Amino acid sequence: MKWRLFLLALFIVSLALTVGCSNKQEHISIQKREGKIYKFEAYKESIEIEKTIKTKEILKNINWENSKMEKDRPKADYIFYFNDEKNEDKIVVYYVWVISGENILKLTKGKHSKYVQLNKADSEIVLNLIQQ
């Protein structure tokens, strides 16, 4: 009888751990420019993991070009980073400019050393994540 109770308790704990781990969520910090200053827009905890995985795939697989920061470049519309990468000591900050009317994004990362302009489909995915 005690073994059955022990096995049942072990099963329930295993099931709880499995379910808890499958609901992983990403934490993202986002700042939005309002006028001349950036406003802390969100520390998002309830973002679906599928959205962040897709966004991370886009950011990882696009063809980043070397860039030199222009002195007269306007401030980014958004700044964001994935908080969960802080633990891995490889946090990357992304700066986002939205091209008005087209909803196409231009991004730089790090210290503006890399640059890319996303196509419309990828822009929509990233914009959906940061404006959610």
Solvent accessible surface area in square Angstrom, and as a share of the most:
residue,aa,sasa,rsa
1,M,190,0.85
2,K,172,0.73
3,W,184,0.65
4,R,185,0.68
5,L,122,0.61
6,F,114,0.47
7,L,104,0.52
8,L,98,0.49
9,A,50,0.39
10,L,94,0.47
11,F,123,0.51
12,I,96,0.49
13,V,84,0.48
14,S,53,0.34
15,L,93,0.46
16,A,65,0.50
17,L,115,0.57
18,T,90,0.52
19,V,80,0.46
20,G,49,0.47
21,C,99,0.59
22,S,84,0.54
23,N,99,0.51
24,K,115,0.49
25,Q,85,0.38
26,E,4,0.02
27,H,57,0.25
28,I,0,0.00
29,S,6,0.04
30,I,0,0.00
31,Q,60,0.27
32,K,72,0.31
33,R,78,0.28
34,E,84,0.37
35,G,57,0.55
36,K,177,0.75
37,I,122,0.62
38,Y,60,0.23
39,K,105,0.44
40,F,118,0.49
41,E,76,0.34
42,A,21,0.16
43,Y,97,0.37
44,K,27,0.11
45,E,93,0.42
46,S,88,0.57
47,I,3,0.02
48,E,96,0.43
49,I,37,0.19
50,E,115,0.52
51,K,56,0.24
52,T,0,0.00
53,I,85,0.43
54,K,91,0.39
55,T,0,0.00
56,K,59,0.25
57,E,82,0.37
58,I,11,0.06
59,L,6,0.03
60,K,168,0.71
61,N,111,0.57
62,I,32,0.16
63,N,133,0.68
64,W,41,0.14
65,E,106,0.47
66,N,126,0.64
67,S,26,0.17
68,K,185,0.78
69,M,87,0.39
70,E,100,0.45
71,K,208,0.88
72,D,124,0.64
73,R,43,0.16
74,P,90,0.57
75,K,112,0.47
76,A,3,0.02
77,D,33,0.17
78,Y,12,0.05
79,I,25,0.13
80,F,0,0.00
81,Y,47,0.18
82,F,2,0.01
83,N,19,0.10
84,D,38,0.20
85,E,29,0.13
86,K,104,0.44
87,N,136,0.70
88,E,102,0.46
89,D,136,0.70
90,K,122,0.52
91,I,67,0.34
92,V,46,0.26
93,V,43,0.25
94,Y,21,0.08
95,Y,46,0.17
96,V,0,0.00
97,W,29,0.10
98,V,38,0.22
99,I,46,0.23
100,S,102,0.66
101,G,85,0.82
102,E,85,0.38
103,N,83,0.43
104,I,29,0.15
105,L,0,0.00
106,K,68,0.29
107,L,0,0.00
108,T,0,0.00
109,K,50,0.21
110,G,33,0.32
111,K,187,0.79
112,H,33,0.15
113,S,59,0.38
114,K,69,0.29
115,Y,54,0.20
116,V,14,0.08
117,Q,90,0.40
118,L,7,0.03
119,N,91,0.47
120,K,115,0.49
121,A,67,0.52
122,D,30,0.15
123,S,0,0.00
124,E,114,0.51
125,I,55,0.28
126,V,0,0.00
127,L,15,0.08
128,N,76,0.39
129,L,1,0.01
130,I,1,0.01
131,Q,101,0.45
132,Q,97,0.43
